Amino acid sequence: MHAESHCKMKNAAGIDIGSGKPWVAIPVDRDEKPVRRFGCFTADLHAMAAWLKECDIETVDMESTGVYWIPVSG
């Protein structure tokens, strides 16, 4: 990233969802570990949502292949 780059959405996260476990990235100033991988079961998705709330995330952008995004968006 260039020094002159500006963040347009300061409370946003990115989620990459494929056939494996989803990767989630948040702004680096929100947590000591700003990129995490979560499991695919309901409890894992609840943990992901709780972490995003703890980090004051208001919106997410998802990238997904196939229909793997459906449980996360639910």
Buried (B, 14 or more C-beta within 10 A) or exposed (E): EEEEEEEEEEBBBEBBBEEEBBBBBBBEEBEEEBEBEBEBEEEBBEBBBEBBEEBEBEEBEBEBEEEBBEBBEE
